[in-house]
Amino acid sequence: MGHNEPQVHAAPTAVTGSTAEFWMPFTSNRDFKADPKMVVRAEGMYYFTESGRKIIDASSGLFCVNAGHARKEITEAVAKQLAELDFVPPFMRGHPKSFALAERVAQLTPGDLKRIFFVNSGSEAIDTAMKIALAYHQARGQAGRTMFVSRERAYHGVNFGGVALSGIVNNRRKFGPGLHVAHMRHTHVKENYYVRGQGEHGADLAEDLARFVNLYGAENIAACFVEPIAGSSGCLVPPKGYLDRLRAICSEHGILLVFDEVITGFGRTGQPFAAQSFGVTPDLMTMAKGLTNAAQPMGAVAVATHVHDAVMNAAQEGAIELFHGYTYSAHPAACAAGLATLDIYERDDLFARGRELSPYFLDAIWSLRDIPIIKDIRGYGLFATIDLAPDGAPGKRGHALQKKLFDNGLHLKPTGDSALIAPPLIAEKSHVDSIADLLRSTLRAL
């Protein structure tokens, strides 16, 4: 069931022309354009440069290519769909694949998270979940619940709602505080450094939510947003009992619990969603990335039936129940990509493959702990982070690492002085060995 190693094809035509016009996102544009790191092709576990050099993908692109690159099944499904039906307005019109994909997603989601609202990205999923939370409380006659709770070191996308929720200062400082959000402390405590999986310390940090209930009043709090494993800030695995306690506090005080599973969804933790891995079911759950294997932009919000029904039943017959949506919600090509992706996950049993590979993967990453500049290692499933000691300005060493790794044949996602490692679920032990070897040699030379 492994994915065949790609054959190195003739070098693609080199990219020519100006690089000035494209303003790249989340990139030091001047640095990149002085020393471009271009890829022109991808297949399986690898990217390829203009010269045909292989770059092993240790971050599933951006935590999204869970089934490996350039899956023909997805390509063919999208091409067929575009030739058959390229677009239909999602307002007042429908197409069969949108309903089919919602049904398939609902078969994977835990508990009663069985109503699916499609969007185009994780950022849109977060803002959509915030609106649904507000609509739910209004439908129940509790319109005063307009406040949200999030965490330090949280990342919830880049729309204004998600920026307000985010607990990463550089994501917030340029754009203002936005909505009324209180931030709980993060769970990265020193007692859990170098602990694999869930640590024994820090569950009491969930009491920050109870403190906010006492400070602001539960009647003013709409929802608590958390990533089950904080992703973009560096694989912060929840301490044992932490998510359970958040669930209990939310249930006690009528606060909706929202899991942001944009990174952890679709097999990253060994289950369809981290909610199943940790045995805690939220009221809403956001997803994106692995939903289409990144072949088409798409995200979704899974909504508990009681939340959905409250909003539906509050509207008059024939009225629009939720004034929200996007031109490209449930786009036919994205739905075709999603259905083909879920077929691959099921047929190749990729969630189980990832679960089985996890111990070997974590062993390989933990084998690096003797390198002096490493200050912490965290991991769960097929997701791990290495923290590096800073070298002058924060993020300088992490930026240098990702550039040198690319030159040495490895792609990964850095955050500041952290290296985030999340290989596709098709990875073999040999790929894990290559990732660890390249990390070791590059880190030692840094």
C-alpha positions in Angstrom: 0.0 0.0 0.0 3.0 2.3 -0.1 3.3 5.0 -2.7 5.8 4.2 -5.4 9.0 6.3 -5.5 8.8 8.8 -8.4 10.9 8.5 -11.5 13.1 11.5 -12.0 11.8 13.0 -15.3 13.7 15.4 -17.6 14.3 18.8 -16.0 11.3 21.1 -16.5 11.7 24.3 -18.3 13.3 26.9 -16.0 11.0 29.7 -14.7 11.9 32.9 -16.4 10.6 36.5 -16.1 10.1 38.9 -13.3 9.6 38.0 -9.7 8.7 41.6 -8.6 5.0 41.5 -9.2 3.9 38.7 -6.9 3.7 39.8 -3.3 4.3 36.5 -1.5 2.3 35.6 1.7 4.0 35.0 5.0 7.4 35.4 3.3 10.4 37.6 3.6 9.9 38.7 0.0 13.3 40.5 -0.4 15.1 37.5 1.0 13.3 35.0 -1.2 13.7 37.0 -4.4 17.4 37.4 -3.7 17.8 33.6 -3.3 14.6 31.9 -4.7 13.6 28.4 -3.5 11.6 27.3 -6.5 9.8 24.0 -7.1 8.3 23.1 -10.5 6.9 19.6 -9.9 5.8 17.3 -7.1 5.1 13.6 -6.9 4.6 11.3 -3.9 6.9 12.3 -1.1 8.9 14.8 -3.2 9.1 18.2 -4.7 11.4 18.8 -7.7 13.4 21.9 -8.5 14.1 23.3 -12.0 17.2 21.2 -12.3 15.2 18.0 -11.3 16.7 17.8 -7.8 14.5 15.9 -5.3 13.3 17.7 -2.1 11.7 15.4 0.4 8.5 16.9 1.8 8.7 16.7 5.5 5.7 19.0 6.2 3.0 17.6 3.8 3.3 20.9 1.9 1.8 23.0 4.6 0.2 20.1 6.6 -2.2 19.5 3.8 -0.9 16.9 1.3 -1.7 14.0 3.5 -2.0 11.5 0.7 1.2 12.5 -1.1 1.6 14.8 -4.1 0.0 14.6 -7.5 -2.5 11.8 -6.9 -3.9 10.9 -10.4 -7.2 9.9 -8.9 -7.8 13.5 -7.7 -6.5 15.1 -10.9 -8.8 13.0 -13.0 -11.8 13.6 -10.8 -11.3 17.4 -10.9 -10.8 17.4 -14.7 -13.9 15.3 -15.2 -15.9 17.6 -13.0 -14.8 20.8 -14.7 -15.7 19.4 -18.0 -19.2 18.3 -16.7 -20.1 21.2 -14.4 -17.6 23.9 -13.7 -19.7 26.1 -11.4 -23.1 26.5 -9.9 -24.1 29.3 -7.4 -24.2 27.8 -3.9 -27.0 30.2 -3.0 -30.4 28.7 -3.8 -28.9 26.1 -6.1 -27.1 22.8 -5.5 -25.2 20.0 -7.2 -25.0 16.4 -6.2 -21.4 16.2 -5.1 -21.8 18.9 -2.4 -24.3 16.7 -0.7 -22.3 13.5 -1.3 -19.2 15.1 0.2 -21.0 16.4 3.2 -22.4 12.9 3.9 -18.9 11.4 3.6 -17.3 14.0 5.9 -20.1 13.4 8.4 -19.3 9.7 8.4 -15.8 10.6 9.8 -16.7 13.2 12.3 -17.3 12.2 16.0 -20.4 12.4 18.0 -23.3 14.4 16.6 -21.1 16.7 14.4 -23.2 15.8 11.4 -24.0 19.0 9.7 -21.4 20.3 7.3 -20.9 23.9 6.0 -18.4 24.2 3.2 -16.0 27.1 2.8 -12.7 27.7 1.0 -10.0 27.8 3.6 -9.2 27.2 7.3 -9.4 31.0 7.9 -12.9 31.1 6.4 -13.9 28.0 8.5 -12.9 29.8 11.7 -14.9 33.0 10.9 -17.8 30.8 9.9 -17.7 28.9 13.2 -17.7 32.2 15.0 -20.8 33.4 13.2 -22.5 30.1 13.8 -21.8 30.3 17.5 -23.3 33.8 17.6 -26.3 32.8 15.6 -26.9 29.8 17.9 -27.0 31.9 21.0 -29.2 34.5 19.3 -31.6 31.7 18.3 -31.8 30.6 22.0 -32.5 34.1 23.2 -29.0 34.7 24.5 -27.8 37.4 22.2 -25.5 38.8 24.9 -23.1 36.0 24.3 -20.7 37.8 22.0 -17.3 37.2 23.6 -14.9 34.4 22.7 -12.1 32.6 24.5 -8.9 31.4 22.9 -5.4 30.7 24.0 -1.9 32.2 23.9 0.2 30.8 21.0 -3.0 29.9 19.1 -3.3 30.3 15.4 -6.7 30.4 13.8 -6.1 31.8 10.4 -5.8 35.3 9.0 -9.3 36.7 8.6 -10.2 39.3 11.2 -12.1 36.9 13.4 -9.2 34.4 13.4 -6.7 37.2 14.0 -8.7 38.2 17.1 -8.6 34.6 18.3 -4.9 34.2 17.5 -2.4 34.2 20.4 0.7 34.8 18.3 1.7 38.4 18.6 3.0 39.0 15.1 -0.3 37.8 13.7 -2.1 40.5 15.8 0.1 43.5 16.3 -0.3 45.0 12.8 -4.1 44.6 12.7 -5.5 45.6 16.1 -7.3 43.4 18.7 -10.5 43.0 16.7 -13.4 41.2 18.5 -13.6 40.8 22.3 -11.5 37.7 23.0 -9.9 36.6 26.2 -6.8 34.4 25.9 -6.1 31.5 28.2 -2.5 30.5 28.9 -0.9 28.1 26.6 0.0 24.6 27.8 3.7 24.4 26.8 5.1 24.1 30.3 8.8 23.1 31.1 7.7 20.0 33.1 6.6 18.5 29.8 9.7 19.3 27.7 10.9 16.3 25.7 7.7 14.4 26.6 6.3 12.3 23.8 2.6 12.6 23.5 0.5 14.1 26.3 2.3 15.4 29.3 1.4 14.8 32.9 1.5 18.5 33.8 -0.7 21.4 32.9 -4.3 20.1 32.9 -5.0 22.8 35.6 -4.5 25.5 32.9 -8.0 24.7 31.7 -9.2 26.5 34.8 -8.4 29.7 33.0 -11.7 29.2 31.3 -13.5 28.9 34.6 -11.7 32.1 35.7 -13.1 33.9 32.7 -16.6 32.7 33.5 -16.2 34.2 36.9 -14.7 37.4 35.5 -16.9 38.1 32.5 -20.0 36.0 33.2 -20.9 32.9 31.3 -23.9 34.7 29.9 -21.5 36.9 27.8 -19.2 34.1 26.4 -20.2 32.5 23.1 -17.5 29.9 22.5 -14.1 28.6 23.4 -11.8 28.0 20.5 -8.8 25.6 20.8 -6.6 23.6 18.5 -6.5 20.1 20.0 -2.8 20.2 19.2 -1.7 23.8 18.6 -0.1 23.5 15.2 1.5 26.6 13.7 3.1 27.6 17.0 4.8 24.3 17.2 2.9 21.1 18.0 1.7 21.9 21.5 0.2 18.6 22.6 -2.5 19.0 25.3 -1.7 17.7 28.8 -3.7 14.7 30.0 -7.1 15.8 31.1 -6.9 19.3 29.7 -9.3 19.0 26.9 -11.7 17.0 29.0 -11.8 19.8 31.6 -12.5 22.4 28.9 -15.3 20.2 27.7 -16.8 20.0 31.2 -16.5 23.7 31.8 -18.2 24.6 28.5 -21.0 22.1 29.1 -21.6 23.4 32.6 -21.9 27.0 31.5 -23.6 26.8 28.0 -20.4 27.8 26.2 -19.8 26.2 22.8 -16.5 24.3 22.5 -14.9 24.6 19.1 -11.9 22.5 17.9 -9.8 24.0 15.1 -8.7 20.8 13.3 -7.4 22.4 10.2 -4.0 20.9 10.8 -4.9 17.9 12.9 -7.7 16.6 10.7 -7.7 13.7 8.3 -5.2 11.3 9.9 -2.5 13.5 11.4 -3.1 12.0 14.8 -3.8 8.5 13.7 -7.6 9.0 13.7 -9.8 11.0 11.3 -9.7 13.9 13.8 -7.8 14.6 17.0 -11.2 14.8 18.8 -11.3 11.0 18.4 -7.7 10.6 19.4 -8.3 12.5 22.6 -11.8 11.2 23.3 -13.3 14.7 23.5 -16.1 15.9 21.2 -16.6 19.6 20.6 -19.8 21.4 19.5 -18.2 22.7 16.3 -15.1 21.7 14.4 -13.2 23.4 11.7 -11.2 21.6 9.0 -9.5 22.3 5.6 -6.1 21.3 4.3 -6.3 17.5 4.1 -9.9 17.6 3.1 -8.9 17.8 -0.6 -5.2 16.8 -0.2 -4.6 20.5 -1.1 -5.5 19.8 -4.8 -8.3 22.4 -4.5 -8.9 25.1 -1.9 -11.6 24.0 0.5 -12.6 24.0 4.1 -15.6 23.1 6.2 -17.2 23.5 9.6 -18.8 20.4 11.2 -21.7 21.5 13.4 -23.5 19.5 16.1 -27.0 18.7 15.2 -28.4 20.5 18.2 -26.6 23.7 17.3 -27.7 23.4 13.6 -31.3 22.7 14.6 -31.5 25.7 17.0 -30.5 28.0 14.2 -32.8 26.4 11.7 -35.8 26.3 13.9 -35.5 30.0 14.9 -36.0 31.1 11.4 -39.4 31.6 9.8 -40.5 29.0 7.2 -39.0 29.8 3.8 -36.5 32.3 5.3 -32.7 32.1 5.0 -31.6 30.6 8.3 -28.0 31.7 8.3 -27.0 34.8 6.4 -23.5 33.6 5.5 -21.7 31.9 2.7 -19.1 32.3 -0.1 -19.3 32.4 -3.9 -17.2 29.3 -4.0 -18.7 27.4 -1.1 -18.9 23.7 -2.1 -17.4 24.5 -5.5 -18.0 21.5 -7.8 -14.2 21.0 -8.5 -13.4 21.2 -4.8 -16.1 18.7 -4.0 -14.8 16.3 -6.7 -11.3 16.6 -5.2 -12.7 16.0 -1.7 -14.5 12.9 -2.7 -11.5 11.5 -4.5 -9.3 12.3 -1.5 -11.6 10.5 1.0 -11.6 7.5 -1.4 -7.8 7.4 -1.2 -7.8 7.7 2.6 -10.3 4.8 2.8 -8.9 2.5 0.1 -5.3 2.8 1.3 -6.2 2.9 5.0 -3.9 5.9 5.4 -5.1 6.9 8.8 -4.1 3.5 10.1 -0.8 3.7 8.2 0.0 7.0 9.9 -0.9 5.6 13.3 1.4 2.5 12.7 4.3 4.7 11.5 4.0 7.1 14.4 6.3 5.3 17.0 9.0 4.9 14.4 8.7 8.6 13.4 8.8 9.9 16.9 11.8 7.6 17.7 13.6 9.1 14.8 12.9 12.7 15.8 13.7 12.1 19.5 17.1 10.6 18.4 18.1 14.2 17.6 17.9 15.4 21.2 21.7 15.1 21.7 22.2 18.0 19.3 23.3 21.0 21.5 21.2 23.7 19.9 17.9 21.7 20.4 16.0 22.9 23.4 12.8 20.8 23.3 11.1 18.2 21.2 7.4 17.5 21.1 5.2 15.2 19.1 2.1 13.2 18.6 1.0 11.0 15.7 2.9 12.1 12.6 3.5 15.6 13.9 6.5 16.8 15.8 8.4 20.0 16.5 12.0 20.7 17.4 12.7 24.0 19.3 16.1 25.6 18.6 18.1 27.9 20.9 17.8 31.4 19.4 20.9 32.8 17.6 20.5 36.6 18.1 17.1 37.9 16.9 14.2 35.5 17.4 13.5 33.4 14.3 16.9 34.0 12.8 18.2 30.5 13.3 14.9 28.9 12.3 14.9 30.9 9.0 18.5 29.9 8.3 17.6 26.3 9.0 14.7 26.0 6.5 16.9 27.6 3.8 19.8 25.2 4.4 17.5 22.2 4.6 16.0 23.0 1.2 19.4 23.3 -0.3 20.2 19.9 1.3 17.1 18.3 0.0 14.4 18.7 2.7 11.3 20.9 2.9 9.7 21.7 6.3 7.6 24.4 7.9 9.5 26.7 10.4 7.8 28.9 13.0 10.3 31.3 14.6 13.1 29.1 15.9 10.9 25.9 15.7 11.0 23.3 13.0 7.6 21.6 12.3 7.7 18.1 10.9 4.6 16.4 9.5 5.3 14.0 6.6 2.5 12.7 4.4 0.7 9.6 5.6 2.1 7.6 2.7 5.6 7.9 4.2 7.7 4.8 4.6 10.4 4.2 7.3 13.0 4.9 4.7 11.6 8.4 4.2 11.6 9.0 8.0 15.2 7.9 8.1 16.1 10.4 5.3 14.2 13.2 7.1 16.1 12.5 10.4 19.5 12.2 8.7 19.0 15.5 6.8 17.9 17.2 10.0 20.9 15.8 11.9 23.5 16.8 9.4 22.0 20.2 8.8 21.5 21.1 12.4 25.0 20.0 13.3 26.4 22.3 10.6 24.2 25.2 11.5 
